[in-house]
């Protein structure tokens, strides 16, 4: 059985985006392409309605390309349990109200038992200062939080 991976919207966004002039972002885009080519096949990939909404926004052609990348992946439902956990992550601390979609990504991946949540969102998701608090809230509700990581961290050995 392959590990289950929740693909947050920054991943298809980086795959489709024009090459960035910012050195760090350009490196992240390159790493994302490398991860996609080398590691994608090693996981069962999932998305959610939150991902689909986010990658549908913006430039019409870019949105079409992003949606094309994820069309074969299973969609995880936004259940009542997901909504309750999302609200807890916002109400109890680590994520500010403006990060409601980020909290939803974490909640979807957690409630549906994902092994990994793959993202480049290091402000509110792959953030070491926030993750400990997120994990505690998830555990208090009987869930195991997935490993939250970037493609660079999930390149394998």
N, C-alpha and C positions, 0 to 999 in steps of 0.2 A: 504494500500500500504506500502510495506516495504521500508526502506531507501536503496538508491543505494550506493554501496561501491566498490571503485576501489582497487584491491588487488595488491600492488606493489610487486616486485619479492623477497624482503627479507623475506616475510611471508612464501611462499612455501619452500624457501631455509632453513629457520630455522626449519620448520616442518620435513624436510628430513635429515638434517645434523646430523652427529654423535654428541653425547653430548660433549659440549665444556668443556675444563679444566678451562677456564676463568670463574670466578664466575659470573660476570655481564652477559656475553653471555649465560651461562648456565641458568641463571634466565630468560632471555629473551626467550630462547627456551621453557622453561617450561610454561611461560605465553602464548606463542603462541599456544602451544598444548591445554592449558586450554581454550583460546579464541575460537579456532577451535571447540572444543567439546561443548562449552556452548553457543556461540554467532553466529556462522556462519549462522545458520538457520534463524536468525533475519534480514538478509539483502539479497538484490539481489546483487550478486557478479559479478564483471566485471574485465576483464584483457585487455591487448592490445598486439599488436605485439612486442612491446618493452619488455614486461614481458616475452612473450614466447621465444624471442631470448635470454634474460638473463638467464632464467632457463634451457634453452637447452644446455648451455655451461658447460664445466667441465666434471667430471666423468660421463661416459655413463649411468651407472646404477642409479646414483643419479639424473641425468637429466631426465631419464625415469620416476622415481618416482615423481619428481616435476611436470612434464607434466601431469601425471596421476591425480594428485591432482586437477589440474585446468581445466581438459578437459571438464567438464560440464558447465563452466562459459562462458557467452557471451563475445565475443571479440569486443572491441571498435575500430573503424577505425581511422587510422592516416590521418585525412582530411587536406585540405589546411589550415583551421582555426587552427588546432592543430599545424601545422608547423609554422604558423605565430606567434602564442603565444609562442611556444618553442623558436624561434629566439629572440623574445622580452625579454623573461626572461634571455636569455644569453647576449644579446646586452645591455640591459638597467641596468644591474647590478647584482642582488643578486647572480646569479649563474655563476661560472667560466666556460670557454669553456670546460674544462675536465668533467663538469657535464651535458653534453648535454642530456644524457639518463634520468638523474634525472629531468631536465627541461621538457623533453617529458612526463614523468609520470604525472607531475603536469598539463601540458597543456592538455593531454588527459582527465584526470579526470575533469578538469575545463570546457573544451569545451563541454563535453558530460553530464554536469549537475549532476555529482556525489555529493552525500551528504557528503561522507567520502572518504579519501585516507588513507589507512592503510599501515603503513611502520615501519621498524626499522631503516631506513636510517635517522639518526639524524644529519648527516654532512650537507647534502644539501636539505633535504626535510622536515623532522620534526624538524626544527631548528628555535627556537623562534626569533633569530636575523635576519633570512632571511625571514621568513613568512610574516611579515608586508609589506616588499617591494614587495614580490610576490603577495600578495593580492591587493596592490595598482595598480600594473601593470595589473592584471586581471580585476579589476574594471574599469580602464581607457579604457579597450577594451570592456566593457559591460558584463563581466562575473562575476559570484559569485564563488569565490574559495571554494572548499570543505573544510570541517574540516579535517585538517591533524593531524593524531594521531597514536599512537602505540597501540598494542593490550592491554597493561596495562591500557591505558586511555579509552578504549572502552569495558571494561568488564561489564558495566551496574551496576545497583544498587543491 
